[in-house]
Amino acid sequence: MYQKIQLVLVAILALVFGLSALSRRFPDVAWLYVFRYERPQLSDAQRDLMRRRSNIYAGIELILMGIALPMLYAAVTMMFFSEVTTMATILVLAGSVFCIGLGVTGIWRSRRG
């Protein structure tokens, strides 16, 4: 019984999304206006602010990824009882420095521009 209710709710949700897409596709059909959702239009300043924030967040994520990469390598090496090799350590540290460099560059450029 629970699966049937779930199936009916998913079908209704899919129908509403389909009618919403049709209302944008056919703006001249009056009865589809009920299903139309107009997104708020942002000003140029708001879009620029959002773009800068997203660049800063992406930079922070890259820096955190660069910090976590060596820790993750050490944890995986211990979990699988394998040896820490020089070549793998060099590759992990190079990837870490690359991620941190990209993150700092992204934050610096978004603050500058």
N, CA and C of each residue as an Amber inpcrd file, in Angstrom:
protein
   339
   0.8190000  -1.1960000   0.0000000   0.0000000   0.0000000   0.0000000
   0.8650000   1.2620000   0.0000000   1.9310000   1.2700000   0.8020000
   2.8110000   2.4290000   0.9020000   3.4860000   2.7240000  -0.4300000
   3.8660000   1.6940000  -1.1620000   4.5210000   1.8880000  -2.4520000
   3.5670000   2.4900000  -3.4740000   2.3100000   2.1320000  -3.4160000
   1.3280000   2.6950000  -4.3410000   1.1320000   4.1890000  -4.0750000
   1.0660000   4.5600000  -2.8060000   0.9260000   5.9790000  -2.4640000
   2.1550000   6.7450000  -2.9300000   3.3110000   6.1520000  -2.7060000
   4.5490000   6.7900000  -3.1350000   4.5830000   6.9500000  -4.6610000
   4.1410000   5.9520000  -5.3700000   4.1070000   6.0010000  -6.8290000
   3.1480000   7.0880000  -7.3200000   1.9920000   7.2180000  -6.6860000
   1.0170000   8.2420000  -7.0760000   1.5850000   9.6410000  -6.8150000
   2.2530000   9.8320000  -5.6730000   2.8280000  11.1410000  -5.3680000
   3.9410000  11.5120000  -6.3410000   4.7650000  10.5580000  -6.7160000
   5.8280000  10.8190000  -7.6880000   5.2250000  11.1460000  -9.0500000
   4.1630000  10.4450000  -9.4280000   3.5130000  10.7170000 -10.7050000
   2.8990000  12.1210000 -10.7210000   2.2920000  12.5340000  -9.6060000
   1.7160000  13.8800000  -9.5230000   2.8180000  14.9280000  -9.6030000
   3.9220000  14.6820000  -8.9190000   5.0470000  15.6130000  -8.9650000
   5.6180000  15.7180000 -10.3770000   5.7430000  14.6010000 -11.0650000
   6.2410000  14.6140000 -12.4440000   5.2690000  15.3560000 -13.3580000
   3.9850000  15.1900000 -13.1270000   2.9800000  15.8860000 -13.9250000
   3.0690000  17.4030000 -13.7220000   3.2530000  17.8380000 -12.4860000
   3.3650000  19.2740000 -12.2100000   4.6200000  19.8450000 -12.8620000
   5.7420000  19.1260000 -12.7670000   6.9650000  19.6000000 -13.4210000
   6.8080000  19.6350000 -14.9350000   6.1330000  18.6470000 -15.4880000
   5.8880000  18.6340000 -16.9300000   5.0000000  19.7860000 -17.3710000
   3.9570000  20.0590000 -16.6140000   3.0860000  21.1920000 -16.9410000
   3.8060000  22.5250000 -16.7660000   4.7170000  22.5880000 -15.8050000
   5.5120000  23.8060000 -15.6310000   6.4150000  24.0340000 -16.8390000
   7.0200000  22.9780000 -17.3310000   7.8640000  23.1040000 -18.5280000
   7.0240000  23.4820000 -19.7430000   5.8390000  22.9060000 -19.8550000
   4.9570000  23.2490000 -20.9710000   4.4740000  24.6970000 -20.8900000
   4.2960000  25.2100000 -19.6710000   3.8310000  26.6030000 -19.5480000
   4.8900000  27.5830000 -20.0270000   6.1610000  27.2340000 -19.8820000
   7.2100000  28.1010000 -20.4260000   7.3410000  27.9160000 -21.9260000
   7.0790000  26.7310000 -22.3940000   7.2090000  26.4510000 -23.8220000
   6.0740000  27.0830000 -24.6330000   4.8590000  27.0670000 -24.0580000
   3.6830000  27.6170000 -24.7380000   3.0880000  28.7500000 -23.8860000
   3.6390000  29.9620000 -23.9780000   3.1490000  31.0550000 -23.1260000
   1.7630000  31.5720000 -23.5040000   1.2830000  31.2030000 -24.6940000
  -0.0210000  31.7220000 -25.1150000  -1.1950000  30.8740000 -24.6260000
  -0.9560000  29.7340000 -23.9970000  -2.0340000  28.8910000 -23.4750000
  -2.3930000  29.3860000 -22.0790000  -3.6280000  29.8520000 -21.9250000
  -4.0270000  30.5480000 -20.7020000  -4.0850000  29.6190000 -19.4880000
  -4.5780000  28.3940000 -19.6440000  -4.7390000  27.5330000 -18.4790000
  -3.4000000  27.0150000 -17.9400000  -2.3180000  27.1870000 -18.6900000
  -1.0120000  26.7860000 -18.1840000  -0.3480000  27.8580000 -17.3220000
  -0.9560000  29.0650000 -17.2440000  -0.3880000  30.1350000 -16.4280000
  -0.3080000  29.7410000 -14.9500000  -1.1930000  28.8720000 -14.5330000
  -1.2060000  28.4350000 -13.1320000   0.1070000  27.7380000 -12.7740000
   0.6920000  27.0420000 -13.7220000   1.8900000  26.2440000 -13.4660000
   3.1860000  26.9910000 -13.7630000   3.0940000  28.2410000 -14.1790000
   4.2980000  28.9900000 -14.5310000   4.9310000  29.5690000 -13.2760000
   6.2470000  29.4590000 -13.2010000   7.0020000  30.0410000 -12.0990000
   8.0030000  31.0160000 -12.6930000   7.8260000  32.2640000 -12.3720000
   8.7440000  33.2910000 -12.8530000   9.8350000  33.4950000 -11.8140000
  11.0570000  33.2190000 -12.2150000  12.1780000  33.4230000 -11.3110000
  12.4300000  34.9090000 -11.1370000  12.8140000  35.3130000  -9.9320000
  13.1120000  36.7380000  -9.7430000  14.3520000  37.1350000 -10.5420000
  14.2610000  38.2680000 -11.1960000  15.3810000  38.7580000 -11.9930000
  16.3300000  39.5370000 -11.0870000  17.6040000  39.1660000 -11.1370000
  18.6070000  39.8280000 -10.3200000  19.2390000  40.9740000 -11.0890000
  19.6440000  41.9870000 -10.3520000  20.3370000  43.0980000 -10.9890000
  21.7730000  42.6740000 -11.3090000  22.4470000  43.4900000 -12.1050000
  23.8300000  43.1720000 -12.4590000  24.7380000  43.1430000 -11.2330000
  24.4900000  44.0420000 -10.2930000  25.3040000  44.0830000  -9.0780000
  25.1010000  42.8120000  -8.2450000  23.8550000  42.3440000  -8.1590000
  23.5790000  41.1280000  -7.4100000  24.2180000  39.9120000  -8.0780000
  24.1350000  39.8520000  -9.4130000  24.7760000  38.7370000 -10.1280000
  26.2850000  38.7550000  -9.9610000  26.8740000  39.9520000  -9.9960000
  28.3150000  40.0750000  -9.8080000  28.7140000  39.6350000  -8.3990000
  27.9340000  40.0290000  -7.4020000  28.2030000  39.6230000  -6.0230000
  28.1000000  38.1060000  -5.8720000  27.0780000  37.4990000  -6.4790000
  26.9230000  36.0460000  -6.4160000  28.0840000  35.3400000  -7.1070000
  28.5290000  35.8800000  -8.2200000  29.6540000  35.2840000  -8.9450000
  30.9260000  35.3390000  -8.1020000  31.1550000  36.4850000  -7.4620000
  32.3370000  36.6160000  -6.6010000  32.2850000  35.6530000  -5.4250000
  31.1180000  35.5610000  -4.8050000  30.9680000  34.6360000  -3.6750000
  31.1970000  33.1970000  -4.1060000  30.6600000  32.8240000  -5.2480000
  30.8440000  31.4450000  -5.7040000  32.3070000  31.1730000  -6.0350000
  33.0210000  32.1670000  -6.5700000  34.4460000  31.9870000  -6.8230000
  35.2230000  31.8410000  -5.5180000  34.8460000  32.6010000  -4.5050000
  35.5150000  32.4840000  -3.2060000  35.2290000  31.1170000  -2.5900000
  33.9850000  30.6700000  -2.6540000  33.6440000  29.3530000  -2.1070000
  34.3880000  28.2370000  -2.8380000  34.4910000  28.3510000  -4.1560000
  35.2270000  27.3460000  -4.9200000  36.6990000  27.3600000  -4.5410000
  37.2720000  28.5440000  -4.3120000  38.6580000  28.6350000  -3.8810000
  38.8750000  27.9950000  -2.5160000  37.9460000  28.2420000  -1.5990000
  38.0440000  27.6330000  -0.2670000  37.9410000  26.1210000  -0.3650000
  37.0300000  25.6230000  -1.2030000  36.9030000  24.1750000  -1.3810000
  38.1800000  23.5680000  -1.9460000  38.8090000  24.2420000  -2.8930000
  40.0590000  23.7330000  -3.4460000  41.1690000  23.7280000  -2.4050000
  41.2430000  24.7570000  -1.5830000  42.2520000  24.7900000  -0.5290000
  42.0200000  23.6500000   0.4670000  40.7770000  23.4490000   0.8580000
  40.4700000  22.3540000   1.7850000  40.7620000  20.9910000   1.1670000
  40.5120000  20.8580000  -0.1350000  40.8320000  19.6140000  -0.8200000
  42.3390000  19.3770000  -0.8250000  43.0970000  20.4450000  -1.0350000
  44.5520000  20.3240000  -1.0070000  45.0730000  19.9560000   0.3640000
  44.4170000  20.4300000   1.4160000  44.8150000  20.0660000   2.7750000
  44.4210000  18.6290000   3.0850000  43.2590000  18.2050000   2.6340000
  42.7540000  16.8690000   2.9490000  43.4230000  15.7660000   2.1330000
  43.9690000  16.0910000   0.9820000  44.5290000  15.0650000   0.1020000
  45.6490000  14.2530000   0.7520000  46.6530000  14.8610000   1.4030000
  47.6700000  14.0370000   2.0540000  47.1250000  13.1920000   3.2090000
  46.1760000  13.7570000   3.9510000  45.5710000  13.0010000   5.0510000
  44.7960000  11.7930000   4.5190000  44.1000000  12.0100000   3.4280000
  43.3490000  10.9240000   2.8080000  44.2840000   9.8340000   2.2910000
  45.4030000  10.2430000   1.7080000  46.3920000   9.2750000   1.2240000
  46.9480000   8.4550000   2.3800000  47.2500000   9.1130000   3.4880000
  47.7790000   8.3940000   4.6440000  46.7460000   7.4260000   5.2150000
  45.4980000   7.8650000   5.2880000  44.4450000   7.0050000   5.8280000
  44.2100000   5.7870000   4.9390000  44.1710000   6.0030000   3.6320000
  43.9380000   4.8840000   2.7050000  45.1210000   3.9200000   2.7240000
  46.3180000   4.4520000   2.8400000  47.5090000   3.6010000   2.9010000
  47.4740000   2.7310000   4.1540000  47.0680000   3.2990000   5.2800000
  46.9770000   2.5080000   6.5120000  45.8490000   1.4910000   6.4470000
  44.7250000   1.8740000   5.8440000  43.5770000   0.9570000   5.7910000
  43.8860000  -0.2800000   4.9640000  44.6410000  -0.1140000   3.8950000
  44.9470000  -1.2460000   3.0310000  46.2850000  -1.8980000   3.3610000
  46.8940000  -1.5010000   4.4710000  48.1520000  -2.0770000   4.9320000
  49.2170000  -2.0890000   3.8430000  49.3050000  -1.0100000   3.1050000
  50.3170000  -0.9320000   2.0610000  51.4040000   0.0520000   2.4710000
  52.4830000   0.0310000   1.7430000  53.6120000   0.8900000   2.0770000
  53.4390000   2.2790000   1.4740000  54.0260000   3.2390000   2.1400000
  54.0560000   4.6040000   1.6240000  55.2510000   4.6870000   0.6830000
  54.9780000   4.9020000  -0.5960000  56.0650000   4.9770000  -1.5670000
  56.4360000   6.4320000  -1.8280000  57.6540000   6.6130000  -2.2520000
  58.1540000   7.9650000  -2.5170000  57.4160000   8.6050000  -3.6820000
  57.2090000   7.8370000  -4.7450000  56.5500000   8.3860000  -5.9400000
  55.1080000   8.7970000  -5.6350000  54.3910000   7.9660000  -4.8880000
  53.0100000   8.3020000  -4.5420000  52.9630000   9.5270000  -3.6310000
  53.8930000   9.6290000  -2.7060000  53.9440000  10.7840000  -1.8190000
  54.2230000  12.0630000  -2.5980000  55.1360000  11.9700000  -3.5600000
  55.4400000  13.1390000  -4.3920000  54.2130000  13.5500000  -5.1990000
  53.5150000  12.5710000  -5.7700000  52.3120000  12.8840000  -6.5480000
  51.2170000  13.4950000  -5.6770000  51.0310000  12.9600000  -4.4830000
  50.0050000  13.4920000  -3.5820000  50.3600000  14.9160000  -3.1540000
  51.6220000  15.1420000  -2.8070000  52.0260000  16.4920000  -2.4130000
  51.9430000  17.4750000  -3.5770000  52.2780000  17.0260000  -4.7790000
  52.1510000  17.9010000  -5.9490000  50.6850000  18.2460000  -6.2070000
  49.8040000  17.2520000  -6.0950000  48.3750000  17.5130000  -6.2570000
  47.8450000  18.4450000  -5.1810000  48.3550000  18.2830000  -3.9720000
  47.9350000  19.1400000  -2.8740000  48.3730000  20.5840000  -3.1120000
  49.6250000  20.7720000  -3.5120000  50.1210000  22.1250000  -3.7930000
  49.3610000  22.7410000  -4.9640000  49.0450000  21.9260000  -5.9630000
  48.2870000  22.4070000  -7.1200000  46.8950000  22.8760000  -6.6960000
  46.2020000  22.0860000  -5.8830000  44.8600000  22.4680000  -5.4250000
  44.9060000  23.7300000  -4.5770000  45.8710000  23.8160000  -3.6760000
  45.9750000  25.0040000  -2.8370000  46.3040000  26.2260000  -3.6880000
  47.1980000  26.0610000  -4.6630000  47.5350000  27.1700000  -5.5540000
  46.3440000  27.6470000  -6.3640000  45.5660000  26.7040000  -6.8830000
  44.3580000  27.0860000  -7.6290000  43.3570000  27.8060000  -6.7390000
  43.1940000  27.3360000  -5.5050000  42.2640000  27.9720000  -4.5830000
  42.6780000  29.3880000  -4.2410000  43.9590000  29.5710000  -3.9440000
  44.4470000  30.9110000  -3.6130000  44.3170000  31.8370000  -4.8210000
  44.6320000  31.3160000  -6.0020000  44.5030000  32.1210000  -7.2180000
  43.0460000  32.5280000  -7.4650000  42.1240000  31.5900000  -7.2660000
  40.7050000  31.9070000  -7.4540000  40.2040000  32.9560000  -6.4900000
  40.6030000  32.8490000  -5.2260000  40.1790000  33.8430000  -4.2370000
  40.8200000  35.1970000  -4.5500000  42.0990000  35.1970000  -4.8950000
  42.7980000  36.4460000  -5.1870000  42.1790000  37.1580000  -6.3860000
  41.8470000  36.3860000  -7.4260000  41.2510000  37.0120000  -8.6170000
  39.8570000  37.5430000  -8.3510000  39.0680000  36.8460000  -7.5280000
  37.7170000  37.3280000  -7.2620000  37.7520000  38.5730000  -6.3740000
  38.7160000  38.6700000  -5.4990000  38.8440000  39.8520000  -4.6510000
  39.3570000  41.0450000  -5.4610000  40.2330000  40.7680000  -6.4150000
  40.8440000  41.8250000  -7.2230000  39.8650000  42.3920000  -8.2480000
  39.0720000  41.5120000  -8.8570000  38.2100000  41.9360000  -9.9560000
  36.8880000  42.2810000  -9.5680000
